[in-house]
């Protein structure tokens, strides 16, 4: 199982991150949740999406996530 987990619906900004993950060809788990939902609030204190969880590391904001993925 992949250690990368992307939280957020592709109808919003997480689309950028889904595209990046697919281009990189890395395994990941996608949880399509809406902003401000209970699931989004559980992963981000502001209830925003996207959120990327990589093991114990959590990062927010689509551009920051793509930079992290590119550097990784």
PDB file of N, CA, C and O in Angstrom:
ATOM      1  N   UNK A   1       0.840  -1.197   0.000  1.00  0.00           N
ATOM      2  CA  UNK A   1       0.000   0.000   0.000  1.00  0.00           C
ATOM      3  C   UNK A   1       0.880   1.254   0.000  1.00  0.00           C
ATOM      4  O   UNK A   1       1.941   1.280   0.624  1.00  0.00           O
ATOM      5  N   UNK A   2       0.435   2.262  -0.689  1.00  0.00           N
ATOM      6  CA  UNK A   2       1.188   3.501  -0.824  1.00  0.00           C
ATOM      7  C   UNK A   2       1.162   4.307   0.471  1.00  0.00           C
ATOM      8  O   UNK A   2       0.192   4.275   1.229  1.00  0.00           O
ATOM      9  N   UNK A   3       2.257   5.029   0.700  1.00  0.00           N
ATOM     10  CA  UNK A   3       2.284   5.914   1.865  1.00  0.00           C
ATOM     11  C   UNK A   3       1.719   7.289   1.522  1.00  0.00           C
ATOM     12  O   UNK A   3       1.468   8.090   2.423  1.00  0.00           O
ATOM     13  N   UNK A   4       1.512   7.579   0.228  1.00  0.00           N
ATOM     14  CA  UNK A   4       0.941   8.860  -0.186  1.00  0.00           C
ATOM     15  C   UNK A   4      -0.576   8.785  -0.206  1.00  0.00           C
ATOM     16  O   UNK A   4      -1.164   7.886  -0.807  1.00  0.00           O
ATOM     17  N   UNK A   5      -1.192   9.743   0.460  1.00  0.00           N
ATOM     18  CA  UNK A   5      -2.656   9.800   0.481  1.00  0.00           C
ATOM     19  C   UNK A   5      -3.073  11.232   0.180  1.00  0.00           C
ATOM     20  O   UNK A   5      -2.717  12.154   0.914  1.00  0.00           O
ATOM     21  N   UNK A   6      -3.826  11.419  -0.899  1.00  0.00           N
ATOM     22  CA  UNK A   6      -4.304  12.740  -1.296  1.00  0.00           C
ATOM     23  C   UNK A   6      -5.775  12.855  -0.942  1.00  0.00           C
ATOM     24  O   UNK A   6      -6.593  12.025  -1.337  1.00  0.00           O
ATOM     25  N   UNK A   7      -6.096  13.897  -0.193  1.00  0.00           N
ATOM     26  CA  UNK A   7      -7.463  14.114   0.265  1.00  0.00           C
ATOM     27  C   UNK A   7      -8.017  15.337  -0.444  1.00  0.00           C
ATOM     28  O   UNK A   7      -7.456  16.429  -0.354  1.00  0.00           O
ATOM     29  N   UNK A   8      -9.126  15.145  -1.153  1.00  0.00           N
ATOM     30  CA  UNK A   8      -9.777  16.254  -1.844  1.00  0.00           C
ATOM     31  C   UNK A   8     -10.384  15.827  -3.164  1.00  0.00           C
ATOM     32  O   UNK A   8      -9.834  14.983  -3.871  1.00  0.00           O
ATOM     33  N   UNK A   9     -11.502  16.405  -3.485  1.00  0.00           N
ATOM     34  CA  UNK A   9     -12.226  16.087  -4.714  1.00  0.00           C
ATOM     35  C   UNK A   9     -11.549  16.698  -5.935  1.00  0.00           C
ATOM     36  O   UNK A   9     -11.044  17.820  -5.882  1.00  0.00           O
ATOM     37  N   UNK A  10     -11.544  15.953  -7.029  1.00  0.00           N
ATOM     38  CA  UNK A  10     -10.949  16.443  -8.278  1.00  0.00           C
ATOM     39  C   UNK A  10     -11.745  17.600  -8.877  1.00  0.00           C
ATOM     40  O   UNK A  10     -11.287  18.219  -9.837  1.00  0.00           O
ATOM     41  N   UNK A  11     -12.904  17.901  -8.345  1.00  0.00           N
ATOM     42  CA  UNK A  11     -13.687  19.039  -8.834  1.00  0.00           C
ATOM     43  C   UNK A  11     -13.129  20.369  -8.333  1.00  0.00           C
ATOM     44  O   UNK A  11     -13.590  21.438  -8.734  1.00  0.00           O
ATOM     45  N   UNK A  12     -12.133  20.291  -7.453  1.00  0.00           N
ATOM     46  CA  UNK A  12     -11.547  21.494  -6.871  1.00  0.00           C
ATOM     47  C   UNK A  12     -10.038  21.495  -7.151  1.00  0.00           C
ATOM     48  O   UNK A  12      -9.594  20.800  -8.065  1.00  0.00           O
ATOM     49  N   UNK A  13      -9.257  22.236  -6.408  1.00  0.00           N
ATOM     50  CA  UNK A  13      -7.811  22.363  -6.619  1.00  0.00           C
ATOM     51  C   UNK A  13      -7.038  21.041  -6.570  1.00  0.00           C
ATOM     52  O   UNK A  13      -5.983  20.958  -7.199  1.00  0.00           O
ATOM     53  N   UNK A  14      -7.491  20.020  -5.873  1.00  0.00           N
ATOM     54  CA  UNK A  14      -6.736  18.756  -5.870  1.00  0.00           C
ATOM     55  C   UNK A  14      -6.522  18.158  -7.263  1.00  0.00           C
ATOM     56  O   UNK A  14      -5.677  17.277  -7.428  1.00  0.00           O
ATOM     57  N   UNK A  15      -7.264  18.618  -8.258  1.00  0.00           N
ATOM     58  CA  UNK A  15      -7.053  18.137  -9.623  1.00  0.00           C
ATOM     59  C   UNK A  15      -5.595  18.333 -10.038  1.00  0.00           C
ATOM     60  O   UNK A  15      -5.018  17.472 -10.702  1.00  0.00           O
ATOM     61  N   UNK A  16      -5.002  19.457  -9.652  1.00  0.00           N
ATOM     62  CA  UNK A  16      -3.596  19.728  -9.968  1.00  0.00           C
ATOM     63  C   UNK A  16      -2.698  18.619  -9.414  1.00  0.00           C
ATOM     64  O   UNK A  16      -1.780  18.149 -10.087  1.00  0.00           O
ATOM     65  N   UNK A  17      -2.982  18.212  -8.176  1.00  0.00           N
ATOM     66  CA  UNK A  17      -2.152  17.218  -7.520  1.00  0.00           C
ATOM     67  C   UNK A  17      -2.382  15.818  -8.076  1.00  0.00           C
ATOM     68  O   UNK A  17      -1.445  15.026  -8.178  1.00  0.00           O
ATOM     69  N   UNK A  18      -3.616  15.516  -8.432  1.00  0.00           N
ATOM     70  CA  UNK A  18      -3.898  14.225  -9.068  1.00  0.00           C
ATOM     71  C   UNK A  18      -3.154  14.113 -10.395  1.00  0.00           C
ATOM     72  O   UNK A  18      -2.591  13.068 -10.721  1.00  0.00           O
ATOM     73  N   UNK A  19      -3.161  15.189 -11.139  1.00  0.00           N
ATOM     74  CA  UNK A  19      -2.464  15.227 -12.418  1.00  0.00           C
ATOM     75  C   UNK A  19      -0.963  14.991 -12.196  1.00  0.00           C
ATOM     76  O   UNK A  19      -0.345  14.193 -12.901  1.00  0.00           O
ATOM     77  N   UNK A  20      -0.387  15.687 -11.216  1.00  0.00           N
ATOM     78  CA  UNK A  20       1.038  15.541 -10.917  1.00  0.00           C
ATOM     79  C   UNK A  20       1.373  14.108 -10.503  1.00  0.00           C
ATOM     80  O   UNK A  20       2.364  13.544 -10.968  1.00  0.00           O
ATOM     81  N   UNK A  21       0.569  13.530  -9.646  1.00  0.00           N
ATOM     82  CA  UNK A  21       0.808  12.156  -9.198  1.00  0.00           C
ATOM     83  C   UNK A  21       0.750  11.176 -10.370  1.00  0.00           C
ATOM     84  O   UNK A  21       1.560  10.254 -10.459  1.00  0.00           O
ATOM     85  N   UNK A  22      -0.210  11.385 -11.261  1.00  0.00           N
ATOM     86  CA  UNK A  22      -0.327  10.513 -12.432  1.00  0.00           C
ATOM     87  C   UNK A  22       0.883  10.687 -13.362  1.00  0.00           C
ATOM     88  O   UNK A  22       1.407   9.702 -13.882  1.00  0.00           O
ATOM     89  N   UNK A  23       1.322  11.921 -13.570  1.00  0.00           N
ATOM     90  CA  UNK A  23       2.479  12.184 -14.417  1.00  0.00           C
ATOM     91  C   UNK A  23       3.747  11.552 -13.841  1.00  0.00           C
ATOM     92  O   UNK A  23       4.585  11.039 -14.582  1.00  0.00           O
ATOM     93  N   UNK A  24       3.880  11.593 -12.515  1.00  0.00           N
ATOM     94  CA  UNK A  24       5.055  11.016 -11.872  1.00  0.00           C
ATOM     95  C   UNK A  24       4.990   9.486 -11.833  1.00  0.00           C
ATOM     96  O   UNK A  24       6.015   8.814 -11.724  1.00  0.00           O
ATOM     97  N   UNK A  25       3.779   8.953 -11.924  1.00  0.00           N
ATOM     98  CA  UNK A  25       3.614   7.504 -11.900  1.00  0.00           C
ATOM     99  C   UNK A  25       3.855   6.877 -10.545  1.00  0.00           C
ATOM    100  O   UNK A  25       4.186   5.695 -10.457  1.00  0.00           O
ATOM    101  N   UNK A  26       3.694   7.650  -9.495  1.00  0.00           N
ATOM    102  CA  UNK A  26       3.892   7.105  -8.150  1.00  0.00           C
ATOM    103  C   UNK A  26       2.574   6.552  -7.612  1.00  0.00           C
ATOM    104  O   UNK A  26       1.508   7.083  -7.923  1.00  0.00           O
ATOM    105  N   UNK A  27       2.639   5.492  -6.811  1.00  0.00           N
ATOM    106  CA  UNK A  27       1.399   4.965  -6.231  1.00  0.00           C
ATOM    107  C   UNK A  27       0.862   5.900  -5.143  1.00  0.00           C
ATOM    108  O   UNK A  27       1.625   6.477  -4.368  1.00  0.00           O
ATOM    109  N   UNK A  28      -0.447   6.035  -5.104  1.00  0.00           N
ATOM    110  CA  UNK A  28      -1.077   6.894  -4.113  1.00  0.00           C
ATOM    111  C   UNK A  28      -2.508   6.422  -3.881  1.00  0.00           C
ATOM    112  O   UNK A  28      -3.064   5.647  -4.659  1.00  0.00           O
ATOM    113  N   UNK A  29      -3.076   6.905  -2.806  1.00  0.00           N
ATOM    114  CA  UNK A  29      -4.483   6.652  -2.502  1.00  0.00           C
ATOM    115  C   UNK A  29      -5.194   7.992  -2.570  1.00  0.00           C
ATOM    116  O   UNK A  29      -4.725   8.975  -1.996  1.00  0.00           O
ATOM    117  N   UNK A  30      -6.316   8.039  -3.262  1.00  0.00           N
ATOM    118  CA  UNK A  30      -7.091   9.280  -3.394  1.00  0.00           C
ATOM    119  C   UNK A  30      -8.389   9.150  -2.621  1.00  0.00           C
ATOM    120  O   UNK A  30      -9.140   8.191  -2.801  1.00  0.00           O
ATOM    121  N   UNK A  31      -8.645  10.119  -1.762  1.00  0.00           N
ATOM    122  CA  UNK A  31      -9.903  10.183  -1.016  1.00  0.00           C
ATOM    123  C   UNK A  31     -10.658  11.417  -1.494  1.00  0.00           C
ATOM    124  O   UNK A  31     -10.334  12.532  -1.083  1.00  0.00           O
ATOM    125  N   UNK A  32     -11.662  11.240  -2.356  1.00  0.00           N
ATOM    126  CA  UNK A  32     -12.380  12.386  -2.930  1.00  0.00           C
ATOM    127  C   UNK A  32     -13.395  12.984  -1.952  1.00  0.00           C
ATOM    128  O   UNK A  32     -14.557  12.578  -1.926  1.00  0.00           O
ATOM    129  N   UNK A  33     -12.950  13.937  -1.159  1.00  0.00           N
ATOM    130  CA  UNK A  33     -13.836  14.582  -0.185  1.00  0.00           C
ATOM    131  C   UNK A  33     -14.003  16.056  -0.537  1.00  0.00           C
ATOM    132  O   UNK A  33     -13.138  16.658  -1.173  1.00  0.00           O
ATOM    133  N   UNK A  34     -15.105  16.613  -0.122  1.00  0.00           N
ATOM    134  CA  UNK A  34     -15.416  18.019  -0.390  1.00  0.00           C
ATOM    135  C   UNK A  34     -14.804  18.916   0.690  1.00  0.00           C
ATOM    136  O   UNK A  34     -14.593  18.472   1.819  1.00  0.00           O
ATOM    137  N   UNK A  35     -14.520  20.171   0.348  1.00  0.00           N
ATOM    138  CA  UNK A  35     -14.025  21.113   1.357  1.00  0.00           C
ATOM    139  C   UNK A  35     -15.033  21.260   2.501  1.00  0.00           C
ATOM    140  O   UNK A  35     -16.246  21.181   2.305  1.00  0.00           O
ATOM    141  N   UNK A  36     -14.504  21.471   3.660  1.00  0.00           N
ATOM    142  CA  UNK A  36     -15.291  21.699   4.879  1.00  0.00           C
ATOM    143  C   UNK A  36     -16.112  20.479   5.325  1.00  0.00           C
ATOM    144  O   UNK A  36     -16.945  20.597   6.223  1.00  0.00           O
ATOM    145  N   UNK A  37     -15.890  19.328   4.716  1.00  0.00           N
ATOM    146  CA  UNK A  37     -16.572  18.111   5.152  1.00  0.00           C
ATOM    147  C   UNK A  37     -15.875  17.581   6.405  1.00  0.00           C
ATOM    148  O   UNK A  37     -14.793  18.045   6.765  1.00  0.00           O
ATOM    149  N   UNK A  38     -16.495  16.619   7.056  1.00  0.00           N
ATOM    150  CA  UNK A  38     -15.901  16.031   8.259  1.00  0.00           C
ATOM    151  C   UNK A  38     -14.537  15.414   7.942  1.00  0.00           C
ATOM    152  O   UNK A  38     -13.605  15.520   8.740  1.00  0.00           O
ATOM    153  N   UNK A  39     -14.423  14.774   6.782  1.00  0.00           N
ATOM    154  CA  UNK A  39     -13.161  14.159   6.388  1.00  0.00           C
ATOM    155  C   UNK A  39     -12.080  15.215   6.138  1.00  0.00           C
ATOM    156  O   UNK A  39     -10.924  15.032   6.520  1.00  0.00           O
ATOM    157  N   UNK A  40     -12.462  16.310   5.498  1.00  0.00           N
ATOM    158  CA  UNK A  40     -11.504  17.390   5.246  1.00  0.00           C
ATOM    159  C   UNK A  40     -11.069  18.032   6.556  1.00  0.00           C
ATOM    160  O   UNK A  40      -9.892  18.341   6.736  1.00  0.00           O
ATOM    161  N   UNK A  41     -12.004  18.232   7.462  1.00  0.00           N
ATOM    162  CA  UNK A  41     -11.678  18.809   8.770  1.00  0.00           C
ATOM    163  C   UNK A  41     -10.762  17.900   9.578  1.00  0.00           C
ATOM    164  O   UNK A  41      -9.968  18.383  10.385  1.00  0.00           O
ATOM    165  N   UNK A  42     -10.864  16.595   9.373  1.00  0.00           N
ATOM    166  CA  UNK A  42     -10.014  15.653  10.102  1.00  0.00           C
ATOM    167  C   UNK A  42      -8.558  15.735   9.648  1.00  0.00           C
ATOM    168  O   UNK A  42      -7.653  15.462  10.437  1.00  0.00           O
ATOM    169  N   UNK A  43      -8.319  16.106   8.388  1.00  0.00           N
ATOM    170  CA  UNK A  43      -6.955  16.140   7.872  1.00  0.00           C
ATOM    171  C   UNK A  43      -6.350  17.538   7.823  1.00  0.00           C
ATOM    172  O   UNK A  43      -5.129  17.683   7.775  1.00  0.00           O
ATOM    173  N   UNK A  44      -7.188  18.563   7.836  1.00  0.00           N
ATOM    174  CA  UNK A  44      -6.728  19.946   7.753  1.00  0.00           C
ATOM    175  C   UNK A  44      -7.526  20.772   8.758  1.00  0.00           C
ATOM    176  O   UNK A  44      -8.756  20.772   8.711  1.00  0.00           O
ATOM    177  N   UNK A  45      -6.854  21.470   9.659  1.00  0.00           N
ATOM    178  CA  UNK A  45      -7.592  22.216  10.682  1.00  0.00           C
ATOM    179  C   UNK A  45      -8.526  23.284  10.125  1.00  0.00           C
ATOM    180  O   UNK A  45      -9.435  23.733  10.824  1.00  0.00           O
ATOM    181  N   UNK A  46      -8.316  23.695   8.881  1.00  0.00           N
ATOM    182  CA  UNK A  46      -9.176  24.692   8.257  1.00  0.00           C
ATOM    183  C   UNK A  46     -10.256  24.056   7.380  1.00  0.00           C
ATOM    184  O   UNK A  46     -11.111  24.757   6.839  1.00  0.00           O
ATOM    185  N   UNK A  47     -10.215  22.737   7.240  1.00  0.00           N
ATOM    186  CA  UNK A  47     -11.206  22.034   6.429  1.00  0.00           C
ATOM    187  C   UNK A  47     -11.028  22.224   4.932  1.00  0.00           C
ATOM    188  O   UNK A  47     -11.947  21.961   4.158  1.00  0.00           O
ATOM    189  N   UNK A  48      -9.853  22.679   4.521  1.00  0.00           N
ATOM    190  CA  UNK A  48      -9.609  22.923   3.102  1.00  0.00           C
ATOM    191  C   UNK A  48      -9.014  21.690   2.433  1.00  0.00           C
ATOM    192  O   UNK A  48      -8.440  20.824   3.095  1.00  0.00           O
ATOM    193  N   UNK A  49      -9.156  21.626   1.137  1.00  0.00           N
ATOM    194  CA  UNK A  49      -8.524  20.586   0.336  1.00  0.00           C
ATOM    195  C   UNK A  49      -7.684  21.274  -0.724  1.00  0.00           C
ATOM    196  O   UNK A  49      -8.043  22.374  -1.145  1.00  0.00           O
ATOM    197  N   UNK A  50      -6.607  20.699  -1.170  1.00  0.00           N
ATOM    198  CA  UNK A  50      -6.139  19.350  -0.906  1.00  0.00           C
ATOM    199  C   UNK A  50      -5.249  19.256   0.334  1.00  0.00           C
ATOM    200  O   UNK A  50      -4.723  20.250   0.835  1.00  0.00           O
ATOM    201  N   UNK A  51      -5.107  18.032   0.796  1.00  0.00           N
ATOM    202  CA  UNK A  51      -4.146  17.687   1.826  1.00  0.00           C
ATOM    203  C   UNK A  51      -3.418  16.445   1.345  1.00  0.00           C
ATOM    204  O   UNK A  51      -4.043  15.489   0.888  1.00  0.00           O
ATOM    205  N   UNK A  52      -2.101  16.459   1.447  1.00  0.00           N
ATOM    206  CA  UNK A  52      -1.299  15.285   1.109  1.00  0.00           C
ATOM    207  C   UNK A  52      -0.682  14.760   2.395  1.00  0.00           C
ATOM    208  O   UNK A  52      -0.052  15.504   3.147  1.00  0.00           O
ATOM    209  N   UNK A  53      -0.870  13.485   2.633  1.00  0.00           N
ATOM    210  CA  UNK A  53      -0.269  12.834   3.786  1.00  0.00           C
ATOM    211  C   UNK A  53       0.730  11.817   3.262  1.00  0.00           C
ATOM    212  O   UNK A  53       0.385  10.921   2.491  1.00  0.00           O
ATOM    213  N   UNK A  54       1.974  11.971   3.693  1.00  0.00           N
ATOM    214  CA  UNK A  54       3.059  11.071   3.295  1.00  0.00           C
ATOM    215  C   UNK A  54       3.651  10.494   4.574  1.00  0.00           C
ATOM    216  O   UNK A  54       4.539  11.090   5.182  1.00  0.00           O
ATOM    217  N   UNK A  55       3.154   9.333   4.974  1.00  0.00           N
ATOM    218  CA  UNK A  55       3.584   8.750   6.241  1.00  0.00           C
ATOM    219  C   UNK A  55       3.135   9.624   7.398  1.00  0.00           C
ATOM    220  O   UNK A  55       1.938   9.798   7.628  1.00  0.00           O
ATOM    221  N   UNK A  56       4.104  10.174   8.129  1.00  0.00           N
ATOM    222  CA  UNK A  56       3.801  11.055   9.267  1.00  0.00           C
ATOM    223  C   UNK A  56       3.776  12.533   8.869  1.00  0.00           C
ATOM    224  O   UNK A  56       3.439  13.391   9.685  1.00  0.00           O
ATOM    225  N   UNK A  57       4.133  12.828   7.612  1.00  0.00           N
ATOM    226  CA  UNK A  57       4.223  14.208   7.133  1.00  0.00           C
ATOM    227  C   UNK A  57       2.928  14.616   6.444  1.00  0.00           C
ATOM    228  O   UNK A  57       2.401  13.870   5.618  1.00  0.00           O
ATOM    229  N   UNK A  58       2.413  15.794   6.779  1.00  0.00           N
ATOM    230  CA  UNK A  58       1.195  16.321   6.170  1.00  0.00           C
ATOM    231  C   UNK A  58       1.480  17.703   5.598  1.00  0.00           C
ATOM    232  O   UNK A  58       2.134  18.529   6.234  1.00  0.00           O
ATOM    233  N   UNK A  59       0.979  17.944   4.383  1.00  0.00           N
ATOM    234  CA  UNK A  59       1.183  19.239   3.728  1.00  0.00           C
ATOM    235  C   UNK A  59      -0.136  19.670   3.074  1.00  0.00           C
ATOM    236  O   UNK A  59      -0.903  18.838   2.590  1.00  0.00           O
ATOM    237  N   UNK A  60      -0.380  20.970   3.070  1.00  0.00           N
ATOM    238  CA  UNK A  60      -1.590  21.554   2.492  1.00  0.00           C
ATOM    239  C   UNK A  60      -1.209  22.453   1.321  1.00  0.00           C
ATOM    240  O   UNK A  60      -0.029  22.733   1.108  1.00  0.00           O
ATOM    241  N   UNK A  61      -2.194  22.899   0.571  1.00  0.00           N
ATOM    242  CA  UNK A  61      -2.058  23.825  -0.552  1.00  0.00           C
ATOM    243  C   UNK A  61      -1.523  23.106  -1.795  1.00  0.00           C
ATOM    244  O   UNK A  61      -0.481  22.452  -1.747  1.00  0.00           O
ATOM    245  N   UNK A  62      -2.242  23.237  -2.890  1.00  0.00           N
ATOM    246  CA  UNK A  62      -1.939  22.473  -4.098  1.00  0.00           C
ATOM    247  C   UNK A  62      -0.556  22.765  -4.683  1.00  0.00           C
ATOM    248  O   UNK A  62       0.122  21.840  -5.130  1.00  0.00           O
ATOM    249  N   UNK A  63      -0.127  24.013  -4.691  1.00  0.00           N
ATOM    250  CA  UNK A  63       1.177  24.349  -5.259  1.00  0.00           C
ATOM    251  C   UNK A  63       2.295  23.803  -4.362  1.00  0.00           C
ATOM    252  O   UNK A  63       3.290  23.280  -4.864  1.00  0.00           O
ATOM    253  N   UNK A  64       2.138  23.921  -3.066  1.00  0.00           N
ATOM    254  CA  UNK A  64       3.139  23.380  -2.137  1.00  0.00           C
ATOM    255  C   UNK A  64       3.229  21.864  -2.270  1.00  0.00           C
ATOM    256  O   UNK A  64       4.321  21.299  -2.210  1.00  0.00           O
ATOM    257  N   UNK A  65       2.099  21.209  -2.448  1.00  0.00           N
ATOM    258  CA  UNK A  65       2.083  19.755  -2.615  1.00  0.00           C
ATOM    259  C   UNK A  65       2.822  19.368  -3.891  1.00  0.00           C
ATOM    260  O   UNK A  65       3.629  18.439  -3.873  1.00  0.00           O
ATOM    261  N   UNK A  66       2.562  20.062  -4.993  1.00  0.00           N
ATOM    262  CA  UNK A  66       3.241  19.745  -6.252  1.00  0.00           C
ATOM    263  C   UNK A  66       4.750  20.006  -6.157  1.00  0.00           C
ATOM    264  O   UNK A  66       5.542  19.251  -6.721  1.00  0.00           O
ATOM    265  N   UNK A  67       5.143  21.047  -5.464  1.00  0.00           N
ATOM    266  CA  UNK A  67       6.572  21.310  -5.260  1.00  0.00           C
ATOM    267  C   UNK A  67       7.199  20.187  -4.455  1.00  0.00           C
ATOM    268  O   UNK A  67       8.288  19.715  -4.783  1.00  0.00           O
ATOM    269  N   UNK A  68       6.519  19.760  -3.409  1.00  0.00           N
ATOM    270  CA  UNK A  68       7.006  18.658  -2.573  1.00  0.00           C
ATOM    271  C   UNK A  68       7.142  17.381  -3.414  1.00  0.00           C
ATOM    272  O   UNK A  68       8.156  16.688  -3.336  1.00  0.00           O
ATOM    273  N   UNK A  69       6.136  17.082  -4.203  1.00  0.00           N
ATOM    274  CA  UNK A  69       6.190  15.877  -5.036  1.00  0.00           C
ATOM    275  C   UNK A  69       7.304  15.961  -6.060  1.00  0.00           C
ATOM    276  O   UNK A  69       7.986  14.964  -6.298  1.00  0.00           O
ATOM    277  N   UNK A  70       7.509  17.104  -6.666  1.00  0.00           N
ATOM    278  CA  UNK A  70       8.567  17.291  -7.637  1.00  0.00           C
ATOM    279  C   UNK A  70       9.952  17.148  -7.027  1.00  0.00           C
ATOM    280  O   UNK A  70      10.861  16.612  -7.660  1.00  0.00           O
ATOM    281  N   UNK A  71      10.112  17.623  -5.810  1.00  0.00           N
ATOM    282  CA  UNK A  71      11.399  17.528  -5.122  1.00  0.00           C
ATOM    283  C   UNK A  71      11.671  16.131  -4.578  1.00  0.00           C
ATOM    284  O   UNK A  71      12.821  15.734  -4.392  1.00  0.00           O
ATOM    285  N   UNK A  72      10.602  15.403  -4.331  1.00  0.00           N
ATOM    286  CA  UNK A  72      10.741  14.067  -3.757  1.00  0.00           C
ATOM    287  C   UNK A  72      11.198  13.133  -4.833  1.00  0.00           C
ATOM    288  O   UNK A  72      11.384  11.943  -4.579  1.00  0.00           O
TER     289      UNK A  72
END
